[in-house]
């Protein structure tokens, strides 16, 4: 694991690793969601190590991920479990 961040409400954890995977865990339901990049067809969130995660202070459904692949991505939960 390269980074792990709990949102400010304590309801969701985002965890990243060096393979580019990003997992979100809902602490209320214990459900996990593997995020993938539908635009590029990647099975992972990034094409390289994720170095930093950050939750939005405005919305508990937004998390940003930065990677050595040179991309910063913002992920939004559009409905429960759908990122």
PyMOL commands that set and color helices and strands:
alter all, ss='L'
color gray80, all
select strands_A, chain A and resi 3-6+12-16+22-26+32-35+50-55+62-67+72-76
alter strands_A, ss='S'
color yellow, strands_A
deselect
rebuild
show_as cartoon
